[in-house]
Amino acid sequence: MTRSRILLLAAAVLAIAALWATLWAMYAPIPAGSREQLFEIPAGTYARRAAGDKVEILPTSIRLTLGVKDILVLKNLDNVPQTFGPVLIMPGQSFRMPFGVAGDVQFECTAHASGQMRIVVEPAPDAGWRRLVWRAQHWL
């Protein structure tokens, strides 16, 4: 077999593998595993903020995906209560908030310097291009 035929065969094999991987990414179900997205408020957060430290412990915006990661869990490891929306999370307690509808919601949150946290819940990506784009965004 000549060198050019070997290179052509290798290119064909790579093209088939790339096509297979793309089709898999477009149509394979998204395994959720645990649907919980955990965020912890560390011990000493309130004291550090009261001392004037600019403490950023939680992102200002949390993105969730229906059917994949659609349960927000906040765990308060601080020694003072924290408020998230209408809920008071006592020291050592966790709060689970499942989302069943896509949307964009603002919550009051004492763990943030701004006092606000944004939760963006995206719909589950449909099979095809949307799922391929979703996978690419989450892998990169």
C-alpha positions as CSV (number, residue, x, y, z in Angstrom):
1,M,0.0,0.0,0.0
2,T,1.4,3.4,-1.0
3,R,1.9,6.2,1.4
4,S,-0.8,8.3,-0.2
5,R,-3.4,5.5,0.2
6,I,-2.5,5.1,3.8
7,L,-3.0,8.8,4.4
8,L,-6.3,8.8,2.5
9,L,-7.4,5.8,4.6
10,A,-6.4,7.5,7.8
11,A,-8.3,10.7,6.8
12,A,-11.4,8.6,6.0
13,V,-11.2,6.9,9.4
14,L,-10.8,10.2,11.2
15,A,-13.7,11.8,9.2
16,I,-16.0,8.8,10.1
17,A,-15.0,9.1,13.8
18,A,-15.6,12.8,13.8
19,L,-19.0,12.3,12.2
20,W,-19.9,9.6,14.8
21,A,-18.8,11.8,17.7
22,T,-20.9,14.7,16.4
23,L,-24.0,12.6,15.9
24,W,-23.5,11.1,19.4
25,A,-23.3,14.6,20.9
26,M,-26.4,15.7,19.1
27,Y,-28.7,12.8,19.9
28,A,-27.4,10.9,23.0
29,P,-29.3,11.6,26.2
30,I,-27.7,13.9,28.7
31,P,-26.9,11.9,31.9
32,A,-27.9,13.9,34.9
33,G,-26.5,11.8,37.7
34,S,-27.3,14.0,40.7
35,R,-29.6,16.9,39.6
36,E,-28.4,19.0,42.6
37,Q,-26.1,22.0,42.1
38,L,-24.5,22.6,45.6
39,F,-23.2,26.0,46.8
40,E,-21.8,26.4,50.3
41,I,-21.6,29.6,52.4
42,P,-18.3,29.1,54.3
43,A,-17.8,29.6,58.0
44,G,-16.8,33.1,58.9
45,T,-18.4,34.8,55.9
46,Y,-20.5,37.2,58.0
47,A,-17.5,38.1,60.2
48,R,-15.3,38.8,57.2
49,R,-17.9,41.0,55.6
50,A,-18.5,42.8,58.9
51,A,-14.7,43.5,59.1
52,G,-14.8,45.1,55.7
53,D,-13.6,42.3,53.5
54,K,-15.1,42.1,50.1
55,V,-16.2,38.4,50.2
56,E,-17.5,36.9,47.0
57,I,-18.4,33.4,48.0
58,L,-21.3,32.7,45.6
59,P,-21.5,33.6,41.9
60,T,-23.8,36.5,41.2
61,S,-25.6,34.4,38.6
62,I,-26.2,30.6,38.8
63,R,-27.2,28.7,35.7
64,L,-29.2,25.5,35.9
65,T,-30.6,23.3,33.2
66,L,-34.0,21.5,33.5
67,G,-33.7,17.8,33.7
68,V,-29.9,17.9,34.2
69,K,-29.0,20.2,37.1
70,D,-32.3,21.8,38.2
71,I,-32.1,21.6,42.0
72,L,-30.3,24.4,43.7
73,V,-28.9,23.5,47.1
74,L,-27.5,26.1,49.5
75,K,-25.6,25.0,52.6
76,N,-25.0,27.5,55.3
77,L,-21.7,26.6,57.0
78,D,-21.5,30.1,58.5
79,N,-22.3,30.7,62.2
80,V,-25.1,33.2,61.5
81,P,-28.4,32.7,59.6
82,Q,-28.5,33.6,55.9
83,T,-31.5,34.8,53.9
84,F,-32.2,33.4,50.4
85,G,-35.4,34.8,49.0
86,P,-38.2,34.2,51.6
87,V,-36.1,31.5,53.4
88,L,-34.0,31.9,56.4
89,I,-31.2,29.3,56.4
90,M,-29.9,28.7,59.9
91,P,-26.2,27.8,60.6
92,G,-25.5,24.2,59.6
93,Q,-28.7,23.9,57.5
94,S,-29.2,23.3,53.8
95,F,-32.0,24.5,51.6
96,R,-33.1,22.7,48.4
97,M,-34.9,24.6,45.8
98,P,-36.1,22.5,42.8
99,F,-37.0,24.2,39.5
100,G,-39.6,22.8,37.1
101,V,-39.9,25.7,34.7
102,A,-37.3,27.6,32.7
103,G,-36.9,31.3,33.6
104,D,-34.8,34.0,35.1
105,V,-35.4,34.9,38.7
106,Q,-33.8,37.4,41.1
107,F,-33.6,36.5,44.8
108,E,-32.6,38.5,47.9
109,C,-29.4,36.8,49.2
110,T,-27.5,38.0,52.3
111,A,-24.5,35.9,51.3
112,H,-23.8,38.4,48.5
113,A,-22.4,41.9,49.0
114,S,-25.0,43.2,46.5
115,G,-27.8,41.4,48.4
116,Q,-29.1,39.8,45.2
117,M,-28.6,36.5,43.4
118,R,-29.8,35.7,39.9
119,I,-30.9,32.2,39.0
120,V,-31.2,31.4,35.3
121,V,-32.9,28.1,34.6
122,E,-32.5,27.0,31.0
123,P,-34.8,24.5,29.2
124,A,-33.4,21.0,28.6
125,P,-31.6,21.1,25.2
126,D,-33.6,19.3,22.5
127,A,-31.9,16.7,20.4
128,G,-30.0,18.0,17.5
129,W,-28.0,21.2,17.1
130,R,-29.2,22.7,20.5
131,R,-27.9,19.7,22.3
132,L,-24.6,19.8,20.4
133,V,-24.2,23.5,21.3
134,W,-25.2,22.8,24.9
135,R,-22.6,20.0,25.2
136,A,-19.9,22.2,23.6
137,Q,-20.6,25.0,26.1
138,H,-20.5,22.7,29.1
139,W,-17.4,20.8,28.0
140,L,-15.4,23.9,27.2
